[in-house]
């Protein structure tokens, strides 16, 4: 595992958390139930990021949740596309 993959794993986790927080604040202000589903999706991405990141430091988690660089990169691009869909006016 190279340094770029480690940064990407932590980046996916942080990006998902940021989007979860932004959408939670938006939900509190607007009270649109559709935003709650998006919040839940980003929360799941954040939890998945935690599991992937723990796999870097603990072999036990890596055996439970084996990943490849391509999967982490795909998660990152999914989050970027979702962000662009939400951030667009």
PDB file as gemmi writes it, atoms N, CA and C in Angstrom:
CRYST1    1.000    1.000    1.000  90.00  90.00  90.00 P 1                      
ATOM      1  N   UNK A   1       0.857  -1.169   0.000  1.00  0.00           N  
ATOM      2  CA  UNK A   1       0.000   0.000   0.000  1.00  0.00           C  
ATOM      3  C   UNK A   1       0.908   1.238   0.000  1.00  0.00           C  
ATOM      4  N   UNK A   2       0.690   2.111  -0.955  1.00  0.00           N  
ATOM      5  CA  UNK A   2       1.529   3.294  -1.045  1.00  0.00           C  
ATOM      6  C   UNK A   2       0.886   4.482  -0.319  1.00  0.00           C  
ATOM      7  N   UNK A   3       1.630   5.562  -0.211  1.00  0.00           N  
ATOM      8  CA  UNK A   3       1.159   6.730   0.528  1.00  0.00           C  
ATOM      9  C   UNK A   3      -0.071   7.368  -0.108  1.00  0.00           C  
ATOM     10  N   UNK A   4      -0.146   7.353  -1.451  1.00  0.00           N  
ATOM     11  CA  UNK A   4      -1.296   7.953  -2.121  1.00  0.00           C  
ATOM     12  C   UNK A   4      -2.586   7.229  -1.748  1.00  0.00           C  
ATOM     13  N   UNK A   5      -2.533   5.908  -1.631  1.00  0.00           N  
ATOM     14  CA  UNK A   5      -3.731   5.156  -1.250  1.00  0.00           C  
ATOM     15  C   UNK A   5      -4.143   5.476   0.175  1.00  0.00           C  
ATOM     16  N   UNK A   6      -3.183   5.647   1.060  1.00  0.00           N  
ATOM     17  CA  UNK A   6      -3.494   6.008   2.446  1.00  0.00           C  
ATOM     18  C   UNK A   6      -4.164   7.377   2.494  1.00  0.00           C  
ATOM     19  N   UNK A   7      -3.599   8.340   1.762  1.00  0.00           N  
ATOM     20  CA  UNK A   7      -4.192   9.688   1.713  1.00  0.00           C  
ATOM     21  C   UNK A   7      -5.587   9.633   1.103  1.00  0.00           C  
ATOM     22  N   UNK A   8      -5.768   8.823   0.080  1.00  0.00           N  
ATOM     23  CA  UNK A   8      -7.066   8.697  -0.573  1.00  0.00           C  
ATOM     24  C   UNK A   8      -8.093   8.078   0.366  1.00  0.00           C  
ATOM     25  N   UNK A   9      -7.706   7.070   1.113  1.00  0.00           N  
ATOM     26  CA  UNK A   9      -8.633   6.458   2.081  1.00  0.00           C  
ATOM     27  C   UNK A   9      -9.068   7.457   3.140  1.00  0.00           C  
ATOM     28  N   UNK A  10      -8.117   8.189   3.676  1.00  0.00           N  
ATOM     29  CA  UNK A  10      -8.451   9.190   4.690  1.00  0.00           C  
ATOM     30  C   UNK A  10      -9.255  10.327   4.060  1.00  0.00           C  
ATOM     31  N   UNK A  11      -8.938  10.676   2.808  1.00  0.00           N  
ATOM     32  CA  UNK A  11      -9.683  11.718   2.109  1.00  0.00           C  
ATOM     33  C   UNK A  11     -11.131  11.343   1.868  1.00  0.00           C  
ATOM     34  N   UNK A  12     -11.378  10.089   1.486  1.00  0.00           N  
ATOM     35  CA  UNK A  12     -12.754   9.625   1.286  1.00  0.00           C  
ATOM     36  C   UNK A  12     -13.528   9.726   2.592  1.00  0.00           C  
ATOM     37  N   UNK A  13     -12.901   9.319   3.666  1.00  0.00           N  
ATOM     38  CA  UNK A  13     -13.559   9.377   4.971  1.00  0.00           C  
ATOM     39  C   UNK A  13     -13.872  10.819   5.360  1.00  0.00           C  
ATOM     40  N   UNK A  14     -12.907  11.706   5.195  1.00  0.00           N  
ATOM     41  CA  UNK A  14     -13.120  13.106   5.551  1.00  0.00           C  
ATOM     42  C   UNK A  14     -14.136  13.794   4.658  1.00  0.00           C  
ATOM     43  N   UNK A  15     -14.096  13.497   3.362  1.00  0.00           N  
ATOM     44  CA  UNK A  15     -15.031  14.092   2.410  1.00  0.00           C  
ATOM     45  C   UNK A  15     -16.456  13.633   2.711  1.00  0.00           C  
ATOM     46  N   UNK A  16     -16.632  12.359   3.030  1.00  0.00           N  
ATOM     47  CA  UNK A  16     -17.955  11.839   3.374  1.00  0.00           C  
ATOM     48  C   UNK A  16     -18.471  12.486   4.649  1.00  0.00           C  
ATOM     49  N   UNK A  17     -17.595  12.679   5.630  1.00  0.00           N  
ATOM     50  CA  UNK A  17     -18.008  13.337   6.871  1.00  0.00           C  
ATOM     51  C   UNK A  17     -18.402  14.781   6.610  1.00  0.00           C  
ATOM     52  N   UNK A  18     -17.639  15.483   5.792  1.00  0.00           N  
ATOM     53  CA  UNK A  18     -17.957  16.868   5.461  1.00  0.00           C  
ATOM     54  C   UNK A  18     -19.322  16.971   4.777  1.00  0.00           C  
ATOM     55  N   UNK A  19     -19.569  16.108   3.809  1.00  0.00           N  
ATOM     56  CA  UNK A  19     -20.853  16.129   3.112  1.00  0.00           C  
ATOM     57  C   UNK A  19     -21.995  15.739   4.041  1.00  0.00           C  
ATOM     58  N   UNK A  20     -21.755  14.814   4.951  1.00  0.00           N  
ATOM     59  CA  UNK A  20     -22.778  14.450   5.934  1.00  0.00           C  
ATOM     60  C   UNK A  20     -23.132  15.649   6.814  1.00  0.00           C  
ATOM     61  N   UNK A  21     -22.136  16.373   7.269  1.00  0.00           N  
ATOM     62  CA  UNK A  21     -22.384  17.542   8.123  1.00  0.00           C  
ATOM     63  C   UNK A  21     -23.141  18.622   7.362  1.00  0.00           C  
ATOM     64  N   UNK A  22     -22.724  18.897   6.127  1.00  0.00           N  
ATOM     65  CA  UNK A  22     -23.386  19.932   5.325  1.00  0.00           C  
ATOM     66  C   UNK A  22     -24.851  19.568   5.081  1.00  0.00           C  
ATOM     67  N   UNK A  23     -25.106  18.320   4.733  1.00  0.00           N  
ATOM     68  CA  UNK A  23     -26.482  17.919   4.472  1.00  0.00           C  
ATOM     69  C   UNK A  23     -27.317  17.845   5.741  1.00  0.00           C  
ATOM     70  N   UNK A  24     -26.698  17.519   6.851  1.00  0.00           N  
ATOM     71  CA  UNK A  24     -27.437  17.527   8.116  1.00  0.00           C  
ATOM     72  C   UNK A  24     -27.871  18.938   8.466  1.00  0.00           C  
ATOM     73  N   UNK A  25     -26.997  19.904   8.276  1.00  0.00           N  
ATOM     74  CA  UNK A  25     -27.352  21.307   8.523  1.00  0.00           C  
ATOM     75  C   UNK A  25     -28.452  21.751   7.561  1.00  0.00           C  
ATOM     76  N   UNK A  26     -28.344  21.337   6.296  1.00  0.00           N  
ATOM     77  CA  UNK A  26     -29.373  21.677   5.320  1.00  0.00           C  
ATOM     78  C   UNK A  26     -30.709  21.048   5.699  1.00  0.00           C  
ATOM     79  N   UNK A  27     -30.690  19.820   6.175  1.00  0.00           N  
ATOM     80  CA  UNK A  27     -31.925  19.160   6.585  1.00  0.00           C  
ATOM     81  C   UNK A  27     -32.570  19.879   7.765  1.00  0.00           C  
ATOM     82  N   UNK A  28     -31.759  20.298   8.704  1.00  0.00           N  
ATOM     83  CA  UNK A  28     -32.292  21.011   9.867  1.00  0.00           C  
ATOM     84  C   UNK A  28     -32.977  22.308   9.431  1.00  0.00           C  
ATOM     85  N   UNK A  29     -32.409  22.977   8.449  1.00  0.00           N  
ATOM     86  CA  UNK A  29     -32.979  24.243   7.976  1.00  0.00           C  
ATOM     87  C   UNK A  29     -34.199  24.047   7.088  1.00  0.00           C  
ATOM     88  N   UNK A  30     -34.186  23.059   6.213  1.00  0.00           N  
ATOM     89  CA  UNK A  30     -35.225  22.908   5.187  1.00  0.00           C  
ATOM     90  C   UNK A  30     -36.291  21.890   5.579  1.00  0.00           C  
ATOM     91  N   UNK A  31     -35.931  20.881   6.325  1.00  0.00           N  
ATOM     92  CA  UNK A  31     -36.819  19.785   6.738  1.00  0.00           C  
ATOM     93  C   UNK A  31     -37.347  18.974   5.561  1.00  0.00           C  
ATOM     94  N   UNK A  32     -36.535  18.810   4.531  1.00  0.00           N  
ATOM     95  CA  UNK A  32     -36.908  17.999   3.379  1.00  0.00           C  
ATOM     96  C   UNK A  32     -36.486  16.559   3.651  1.00  0.00           C  
ATOM     97  N   UNK A  33     -37.429  15.610   3.633  1.00  0.00           N  
ATOM     98  CA  UNK A  33     -37.078  14.221   3.954  1.00  0.00           C  
ATOM     99  C   UNK A  33     -36.060  13.609   2.977  1.00  0.00           C  
ATOM    100  N   UNK A  34     -36.002  14.090   1.750  1.00  0.00           N  
ATOM    101  CA  UNK A  34     -35.037  13.562   0.790  1.00  0.00           C  
ATOM    102  C   UNK A  34     -33.604  13.846   1.234  1.00  0.00           C  
ATOM    103  N   UNK A  35     -33.411  14.949   1.921  1.00  0.00           N  
ATOM    104  CA  UNK A  35     -32.074  15.265   2.419  1.00  0.00           C  
ATOM    105  C   UNK A  35     -31.627  14.277   3.488  1.00  0.00           C  
ATOM    106  N   UNK A  36     -32.583  13.746   4.248  1.00  0.00           N  
ATOM    107  CA  UNK A  36     -32.227  12.783   5.285  1.00  0.00           C  
ATOM    108  C   UNK A  36     -31.679  11.498   4.660  1.00  0.00           C  
ATOM    109  N   UNK A  37     -32.223  11.087   3.510  1.00  0.00           N  
ATOM    110  CA  UNK A  37     -31.694   9.906   2.836  1.00  0.00           C  
ATOM    111  C   UNK A  37     -30.271  10.161   2.343  1.00  0.00           C  
ATOM    112  N   UNK A  38     -30.027  11.345   1.829  1.00  0.00           N  
ATOM    113  CA  UNK A  38     -28.675  11.687   1.386  1.00  0.00           C  
ATOM    114  C   UNK A  38     -27.720  11.728   2.583  1.00  0.00           C  
ATOM    115  N   UNK A  39     -28.187  12.252   3.708  1.00  0.00           N  
ATOM    116  CA  UNK A  39     -27.370  12.258   4.929  1.00  0.00           C  
ATOM    117  C   UNK A  39     -27.003  10.839   5.331  1.00  0.00           C  
ATOM    118  N   UNK A  40     -27.977   9.951   5.268  1.00  0.00           N  
ATOM    119  CA  UNK A  40     -27.728   8.557   5.626  1.00  0.00           C  
ATOM    120  C   UNK A  40     -26.701   7.923   4.692  1.00  0.00           C  
ATOM    121  N   UNK A  41     -26.798   8.234   3.397  1.00  0.00           N  
ATOM    122  CA  UNK A  41     -25.838   7.683   2.433  1.00  0.00           C  
ATOM    123  C   UNK A  41     -24.416   8.149   2.759  1.00  0.00           C  
ATOM    124  N   UNK A  42     -24.249   9.411   3.079  1.00  0.00           N  
ATOM    125  CA  UNK A  42     -22.909   9.918   3.393  1.00  0.00           C  
ATOM    126  C   UNK A  42     -22.419   9.394   4.739  1.00  0.00           C  
ATOM    127  N   UNK A  43     -23.327   9.161   5.664  1.00  0.00           N  
ATOM    128  CA  UNK A  43     -22.932   8.556   6.936  1.00  0.00           C  
ATOM    129  C   UNK A  43     -22.412   7.138   6.704  1.00  0.00           C  
ATOM    130  N   UNK A  44     -23.069   6.400   5.816  1.00  0.00           N  
ATOM    131  CA  UNK A  44     -22.608   5.048   5.496  1.00  0.00           C  
ATOM    132  C   UNK A  44     -21.237   5.097   4.818  1.00  0.00           C  
ATOM    133  N   UNK A  45     -21.032   6.054   3.909  1.00  0.00           N  
ATOM    134  CA  UNK A  45     -19.717   6.223   3.292  1.00  0.00           C  
ATOM    135  C   UNK A  45     -18.664   6.538   4.353  1.00  0.00           C  
ATOM    136  N   UNK A  46     -19.020   7.357   5.344  1.00  0.00           N  
ATOM    137  CA  UNK A  46     -18.077   7.707   6.410  1.00  0.00           C  
ATOM    138  C   UNK A  46     -17.711   6.468   7.225  1.00  0.00           C  
ATOM    139  N   UNK A  47     -18.704   5.666   7.583  1.00  0.00           N  
ATOM    140  CA  UNK A  47     -18.443   4.449   8.356  1.00  0.00           C  
ATOM    141  C   UNK A  47     -17.574   3.483   7.544  1.00  0.00           C  
ATOM    142  N   UNK A  48     -17.866   3.376   6.252  1.00  0.00           N  
ATOM    143  CA  UNK A  48     -17.046   2.543   5.379  1.00  0.00           C  
ATOM    144  C   UNK A  48     -15.616   3.070   5.329  1.00  0.00           C  
ATOM    145  N   UNK A  49     -15.450   4.380   5.293  1.00  0.00           N  
ATOM    146  CA  UNK A  49     -14.121   4.981   5.308  1.00  0.00           C  
ATOM    147  C   UNK A  49     -13.363   4.676   6.581  1.00  0.00           C  
ATOM    148  N   UNK A  50     -14.072   4.672   7.700  1.00  0.00           N  
ATOM    149  CA  UNK A  50     -13.440   4.312   8.975  1.00  0.00           C  
ATOM    150  C   UNK A  50     -12.933   2.876   8.921  1.00  0.00           C  
ATOM    151  N   UNK A  51     -13.762   1.976   8.406  1.00  0.00           N  
ATOM    152  CA  UNK A  51     -13.348   0.572   8.334  1.00  0.00           C  
ATOM    153  C   UNK A  51     -12.140   0.398   7.406  1.00  0.00           C  
ATOM    154  N   UNK A  52     -12.147   1.097   6.272  1.00  0.00           N  
ATOM    155  CA  UNK A  52     -11.011   1.014   5.348  1.00  0.00           C  
ATOM    156  C   UNK A  52      -9.754   1.605   5.969  1.00  0.00           C  
ATOM    157  N   UNK A  53      -9.907   2.712   6.678  1.00  0.00           N  
ATOM    158  CA  UNK A  53      -8.751   3.361   7.292  1.00  0.00           C  
ATOM    159  C   UNK A  53      -8.193   2.515   8.431  1.00  0.00           C  
ATOM    160  N   UNK A  54      -9.066   1.890   9.195  1.00  0.00           N  
ATOM    161  CA  UNK A  54      -8.580   0.989  10.242  1.00  0.00           C  
ATOM    162  C   UNK A  54      -7.818  -0.188   9.643  1.00  0.00           C  
ATOM    163  N   UNK A  55      -8.172  -0.567   8.416  1.00  0.00           N  
ATOM    164  CA  UNK A  55      -7.451  -1.648   7.741  1.00  0.00           C  
ATOM    165  C   UNK A  55      -6.006  -1.298   7.452  1.00  0.00           C  
ATOM    166  N   UNK A  56      -5.690  -0.006   7.410  1.00  0.00           N  
ATOM    167  CA  UNK A  56      -4.300   0.415   7.214  1.00  0.00           C  
ATOM    168  C   UNK A  56      -3.456   0.058   8.434  1.00  0.00           C  
ATOM    169  N   UNK A  57      -4.019   0.247   9.606  1.00  0.00           N  
ATOM    170  CA  UNK A  57      -3.247   0.130  10.834  1.00  0.00           C  
ATOM    171  C   UNK A  57      -3.395  -1.226  11.534  1.00  0.00           C  
ATOM    172  N   UNK A  58      -4.517  -1.899  11.301  1.00  0.00           N  
ATOM    173  CA  UNK A  58      -4.768  -3.169  11.980  1.00  0.00           C  
ATOM    174  C   UNK A  58      -5.043  -4.257  10.953  1.00  0.00           C  
ATOM    175  N   UNK A  59      -4.278  -5.323  11.031  1.00  0.00           N  
ATOM    176  CA  UNK A  59      -4.412  -6.422  10.082  1.00  0.00           C  
ATOM    177  C   UNK A  59      -5.784  -7.074  10.210  1.00  0.00           C  
ATOM    178  N   UNK A  60      -6.316  -7.110  11.411  1.00  0.00           N  
ATOM    179  CA  UNK A  60      -7.628  -7.725  11.638  1.00  0.00           C  
ATOM    180  C   UNK A  60      -8.697  -7.057  10.777  1.00  0.00           C  
ATOM    181  N   UNK A  61      -8.725  -5.731  10.740  1.00  0.00           N  
ATOM    182  CA  UNK A  61      -9.717  -5.010   9.941  1.00  0.00           C  
ATOM    183  C   UNK A  61      -9.454  -5.176   8.445  1.00  0.00           C  
ATOM    184  N   UNK A  62      -8.189  -5.264   8.081  1.00  0.00           N  
ATOM    185  CA  UNK A  62      -7.877  -5.455   6.660  1.00  0.00           C  
ATOM    186  C   UNK A  62      -8.363  -6.816   6.174  1.00  0.00           C  
ATOM    187  N   UNK A  63      -8.284  -7.827   7.041  1.00  0.00           N  
ATOM    188  CA  UNK A  63      -8.787  -9.148   6.667  1.00  0.00           C  
ATOM    189  C   UNK A  63     -10.310  -9.151   6.601  1.00  0.00           C  
ATOM    190  N   UNK A  64     -10.958  -8.397   7.473  1.00  0.00           N  
ATOM    191  CA  UNK A  64     -12.423  -8.305   7.447  1.00  0.00           C  
ATOM    192  C   UNK A  64     -12.927  -7.529   6.230  1.00  0.00           C  
ATOM    193  N   UNK A  65     -12.262  -6.447   5.901  1.00  0.00           N  
ATOM    194  CA  UNK A  65     -12.700  -5.560   4.817  1.00  0.00           C  
ATOM    195  C   UNK A  65     -11.559  -5.343   3.829  1.00  0.00           C  
ATOM    196  N   UNK A  66     -11.210  -6.362   3.067  1.00  0.00           N  
ATOM    197  CA  UNK A  66     -10.120  -6.181   2.103  1.00  0.00           C  
ATOM    198  C   UNK A  66     -10.534  -5.221   0.987  1.00  0.00           C  
ATOM    199  N   UNK A  67      -9.636  -4.353   0.613  1.00  0.00           N  
ATOM    200  CA  UNK A  67      -9.933  -3.382  -0.428  1.00  0.00           C  
ATOM    201  C   UNK A  67      -8.772  -3.324  -1.411  1.00  0.00           C  
ATOM    202  N   UNK A  68      -9.049  -2.712  -2.518  1.00  0.00           N  
ATOM    203  CA  UNK A  68      -8.002  -2.454  -3.492  1.00  0.00           C  
ATOM    204  C   UNK A  68      -7.961  -0.957  -3.740  1.00  0.00           C  
ATOM    205  N   UNK A  69      -6.907  -0.530  -4.351  1.00  0.00           N  
ATOM    206  CA  UNK A  69      -6.761   0.889  -4.675  1.00  0.00           C  
ATOM    207  C   UNK A  69      -7.896   1.346  -5.595  1.00  0.00           C  
ATOM    208  N   UNK A  70      -8.288   0.488  -6.519  1.00  0.00           N  
ATOM    209  CA  UNK A  70      -9.332   0.846  -7.479  1.00  0.00           C  
ATOM    210  C   UNK A  70     -10.671   1.080  -6.788  1.00  0.00           C  
ATOM    211  N   UNK A  71     -10.984   0.270  -5.771  1.00  0.00           N  
ATOM    212  CA  UNK A  71     -12.242   0.458  -5.039  1.00  0.00           C  
ATOM    213  C   UNK A  71     -12.248   1.770  -4.261  1.00  0.00           C  
ATOM    214  N   UNK A  72     -11.135   2.099  -3.652  1.00  0.00           N  
ATOM    215  CA  UNK A  72     -11.047   3.351  -2.910  1.00  0.00           C  
ATOM    216  C   UNK A  72     -11.142   4.536  -3.871  1.00  0.00           C  
ATOM    217  N   UNK A  73     -10.506   4.440  -5.013  1.00  0.00           N  
ATOM    218  CA  UNK A  73     -10.579   5.490  -6.019  1.00  0.00           C  
ATOM    219  C   UNK A  73     -12.008   5.632  -6.546  1.00  0.00           C  
ATOM    220  N   UNK A  74     -12.693   4.531  -6.747  1.00  0.00           N  
ATOM    221  CA  UNK A  74     -14.085   4.566  -7.188  1.00  0.00           C  
ATOM    222  C   UNK A  74     -14.969   5.232  -6.142  1.00  0.00           C  
ATOM    223  N   UNK A  75     -14.769   4.913  -4.872  1.00  0.00           N  
ATOM    224  CA  UNK A  75     -15.523   5.577  -3.804  1.00  0.00           C  
ATOM    225  C   UNK A  75     -15.294   7.078  -3.826  1.00  0.00           C  
ATOM    226  N   UNK A  76     -14.054   7.478  -4.046  1.00  0.00           N  
ATOM    227  CA  UNK A  76     -13.742   8.904  -4.085  1.00  0.00           C  
ATOM    228  C   UNK A  76     -14.490   9.591  -5.229  1.00  0.00           C  
ATOM    229  N   UNK A  77     -14.487   8.984  -6.408  1.00  0.00           N  
ATOM    230  CA  UNK A  77     -15.182   9.588  -7.545  1.00  0.00           C  
ATOM    231  C   UNK A  77     -16.698   9.599  -7.346  1.00  0.00           C  
ATOM    232  N   UNK A  78     -17.246   8.591  -6.701  1.00  0.00           N  
ATOM    233  CA  UNK A  78     -18.674   8.585  -6.390  1.00  0.00           C  
ATOM    234  C   UNK A  78     -19.007   9.765  -5.489  1.00  0.00           C  
ATOM    235  N   UNK A  79     -18.178   9.990  -4.475  1.00  0.00           N  
ATOM    236  CA  UNK A  79     -18.423  11.114  -3.572  1.00  0.00           C  
ATOM    237  C   UNK A  79     -18.292  12.451  -4.289  1.00  0.00           C  
ATOM    238  N   UNK A  80     -17.342  12.572  -5.187  1.00  0.00           N  
ATOM    239  CA  UNK A  80     -17.180  13.815  -5.942  1.00  0.00           C  
ATOM    240  C   UNK A  80     -18.407  14.078  -6.808  1.00  0.00           C  
ATOM    241  N   UNK A  81     -18.902  13.054  -7.483  1.00  0.00           N  
ATOM    242  CA  UNK A  81     -20.085  13.229  -8.324  1.00  0.00           C  
ATOM    243  C   UNK A  81     -21.306  13.589  -7.482  1.00  0.00           C  
ATOM    244  N   UNK A  82     -21.466  12.933  -6.352  1.00  0.00           N  
ATOM    245  CA  UNK A  82     -22.579  13.294  -5.471  1.00  0.00           C  
ATOM    246  C   UNK A  82     -22.456  14.715  -4.957  1.00  0.00           C  
ATOM    247  N   UNK A  83     -21.243  15.114  -4.631  1.00  0.00           N  
ATOM    248  CA  UNK A  83     -21.019  16.481  -4.181  1.00  0.00           C  
ATOM    249  C   UNK A  83     -21.376  17.483  -5.276  1.00  0.00           C  
ATOM    250  N   UNK A  84     -20.930  17.216  -6.496  1.00  0.00           N  
ATOM    251  CA  UNK A  84     -21.230  18.118  -7.596  1.00  0.00           C  
ATOM    252  C   UNK A  84     -22.732  18.180  -7.862  1.00  0.00           C  
ATOM    253  N   UNK A  85     -23.421  17.058  -7.697  1.00  0.00           N  
ATOM    254  CA  UNK A  85     -24.865  17.056  -7.860  1.00  0.00           C  
ATOM    255  C   UNK A  85     -25.580  17.852  -6.806  1.00  0.00           C  
ATOM    256  N   UNK A  86     -25.051  17.863  -5.605  1.00  0.00           N  
ATOM    257  CA  UNK A  86     -25.677  18.598  -4.507  1.00  0.00           C  
ATOM    258  C   UNK A  86     -25.304  20.070  -4.539  1.00  0.00           C  
ATOM    259  N   UNK A  87     -24.047  20.357  -4.864  1.00  0.00           N  
ATOM    260  CA  UNK A  87     -23.547  21.734  -4.804  1.00  0.00           C  
ATOM    261  C   UNK A  87     -24.020  22.594  -5.968  1.00  0.00           C  
ATOM    262  N   UNK A  88     -24.410  21.954  -7.076  1.00  0.00           N  
ATOM    263  CA  UNK A  88     -24.871  22.728  -8.230  1.00  0.00           C  
ATOM    264  C   UNK A  88     -26.162  23.438  -7.925  1.00  0.00           C  
ATOM    265  N   UNK A  89     -26.318  24.600  -8.496  1.00  0.00           N  
ATOM    266  CA  UNK A  89     -27.565  25.348  -8.290  1.00  0.00           C  
ATOM    267  C   UNK A  89     -28.515  25.063  -9.414  1.00  0.00           C  
TER     268      UNK A  89                                                      
END                                                                             
